Amino acid sequence: MKGCPVADEVGSGAQTTARKTTRTGEANAERILDAALEVFAAYGYQGARIDQIAAAAGLSKPNLLYYFRTKEELYTAVLRRTLDMWLEPLRELDALSDPRVALSAYIARKLDYSRSQPIASRLFAMEMLQGAPHLTAALGGTLLELVEIKSRIIEGWIREGRLRPIDPKHLIFAIWATTQHYADFSTQIRALTGKGIEENDFYETTRAMLSGIILDGVLPPEDEPREL
C-alpha cells in the first residue's frame, strides 16, 4: 500500500511526517507499517510490543521509534493507512460518470481490497467494534466530509432519474458491508462454501453477484422515463 495522506492530515504532526520525506524514510515507514499490521492483527493493540514489530520489520527498536514515537502512534497510523486506501476509490466517484459504470467500479475496487488486504480489513473492523478510540478524528473529519460530498453526487443522479430514490449513505454503507464481509468473515465463508475470494473463480462470481444485487436495487428500469 502506498502513502498515508490521511495520517498526514490528522496524524501525529509534522515531526513524524518529516521523518518520512526521503525515499529511504518512506520505504522504512512502509516496512514498519506492514510489520505492525501483522503483529497488531495477531496480538491486538494491548498484546503487541514495539520490539516484536521492530524485529518483524528488520529494524532496531530505536530505529523504529525514530519514525513512530509510541505504540499508539504506530497503531493509529496503521488504521489510517487502511482508511485512506478505502477512501481512494470513493474519491473517484464523479457526477459526470454513468452510475452503473461508477458504482460497478467502486464495488470491484472495494472487493479487490478485501482480497488483497484482508488482515487490514479485519484489524479495522476490530477497531470499530471497540468504539474506534484511535480513529475518532478521522471518522468525524476526512471520512465524514468525503461521504457528504459523494452523497450529494448520488443525490444528483437521483434527481436526474439515473438512480431510484434511495438514501445515498445507506447505499455507501451497503457497499462497504458487503465487500468487507468477504475479508472480515472469510473463515465463515470458507466453512460454508469451501472457497474464498483469493480464488479467481469465486472472486469473479462474488463480484458479479454483488454488482448485480446492488445495482438492480438502485438503478431504474431501462424503460422508466428520466426526469428532464
N, C-alpha and C positions, 0 to 999 in steps of 0.2 A: 504494500500500500504506500502511496506516495504522499508526502507532505502532511501537514496538520494545521490548515488555516484556522479551523475553529479554535484549536488550542491557542493559537497566537492571538485571536480576538478576545477570548475570555479566559486565558490561561494564567500562568503564574508570573507573568510580567516580562519586561524587556530583558532582564538578565538571562533567563533561560533561553529566550529567542536568540539572543546574541551568541550564545554558545553554539548554535546550530547553523550559523551563517556560512561557514566554509563547507566545501564539498565533503571533506573528511568528517566534519562535525555532523552534517546531515546524515551521512552514512552510519556513523556511530549511534546517533539518536534513533534511527530506524532499527538498528540491531537491538538496541536496548528495549524499544517498544515491542518488537517481535518476541523477544525473550520474556519480557514482562507479561505479555498476553498469555503465553503458555503457562507461566508459573502462577499467575493470578487465577487462571481458569482451573488449574489443578488443586490449588490450596486455598483459594479465596483470599480476600484482602487481609483478613486477620492472620491467616496462616502463612502467607507468603513472606519471605525475608529478602532484604536487599542483596545479601551475599549470594543467595540462590539465583537471583536474577542476573547479577554480575557474572557469575560462573556460566550461566546459560548463554549470555551474550559474548563470552570470551573476553571479558574486561575485568580489571580490578575493581573492587568496591569504591575506592577513591575516584577512579576514573568515571564510574557510573554516576557518582554523586556530583561530579563536575557538571553533568548535563541535567540531572534531576536531583534536587537537593533533599527531597524526602520521599518516603514510600507513597504518601498520599498524593504528592505532586505527580509522581510517575503513574500511579493508578488512574488518576483523573486524565492524564494525557492519553493513556491507552483507550479509555472510554470515548474521549472527544475525537480521537482519530477515527474510531468506528462510526461515530455520529456523522462526521464530515464526509466519510466515504459514502454513507447512505444519502446524504443531502445532495451530493453531486448530480445524480440523475434527476432528482426532483427539481433542481435549479434549471434543468434543460427543458422543462415543460414550457411551451411557447404558445401564446394566444393565437398566433397565426397558423399553428400546426393543425392538421386534421386530428380530432380527438381520438379516433381509432388508432391511428399510427402512433401518436404521442403516448397514449396510455398503454398500448401494447409494448412499446419500447421500455416504458418505465417498469412495468411488471417484469419484463425479461431481465432488465438490469438488476432489480432487487432480488430476483430469484438467483441470478448469477452470483451475487454477493453471498447469499445463503449457501451456495455450492462451494465457493472458493474460500469463504471466511466463516465457517460455521462456529469456530471457537469464539471469535469476536462477537458474533450474534448472541451466543449463549451467555457470555460474560455481561454483555449489555442488558440482557433480559434479567439476569440476577440483580443488577444494579437497580433496575426499575422495580422489581419485586420488593426491594428493600427501601423503597421510597425515594430513590435517586438522590441520596445525600451529596454525592460528588458532582452532580450534573444540574443542580438547580438553576444556576446562572445560564447555562447553555439552553436548557429547555424553555426558560422564560424569556430568552433573548433571541439568539440566532435561529433556533428551531421555530419558535412562535412567529417571528417576523416572516420567515420563508413560507410557512404554511398559510399565513394570512395572504401573502402575495399570490400564491398558487391557487388558493381558494377563489380569489377574485377572477383568475383566468378561467377556472371551471364554471363560475357563475356566468361569465361572458358566453361560454359555449352553451350554457342552458338558455340564456336569453336569445341566442341565435337559433335555437331549436336543434342544436347539434348534439345535445345530451338531454335525457329526461330530467324533470325537476327533482333533483336529489340534493342532499346535504353534502357539499364539497368535502368537508372534513371527514365525514363518515366514509366517503369513497377512499380518501387517502388512508384512513385507519384500516379499511378492509384490505387494501393492497399491502400495507405493512404486515398485518396479521397473517394473511395467507402465505405470503412469500417467506417471512421469517419463521413460520411454523416448521418449514422443512429443514431448518437448521436447529431450532430450539427443541424440537420433538423428533429428531432423526431416529432415536432409538425406538420410539413407539412406532414410527412409520415403517422402519425395517422389520419390526416384530410382526406387523400386520400385513405387509406386502412382500417382505423378503428382499426389498430393494431400497435404494437411496438415490438422491439426486446427483450424487457423484457418478452414477452410471448414466451413460448418454441416452439410452432409450427411455429410461424412467424420467430423466430430466426433460426431454422433449415432450413426453406425454404430459408431465406436470405443467410445463409452460403453456402448452396448448389448452389444457383444461382450465387453468386459472384465467387465462386471457378470455376464453370463451364464456366462462361463467360470469366474470365481472363485466365484460363488455356487453354481453347480451342483456345484462341487467340495467345498464346505464345508457346505451345507445338507443335512439328512437328507431322504430321500424323503417325500412328503406322507403316505404310508400307513404310515410307520415309527412305531411307538409311542414316546411320550416316557416318560422316567423320571418316576415320581411321588415 
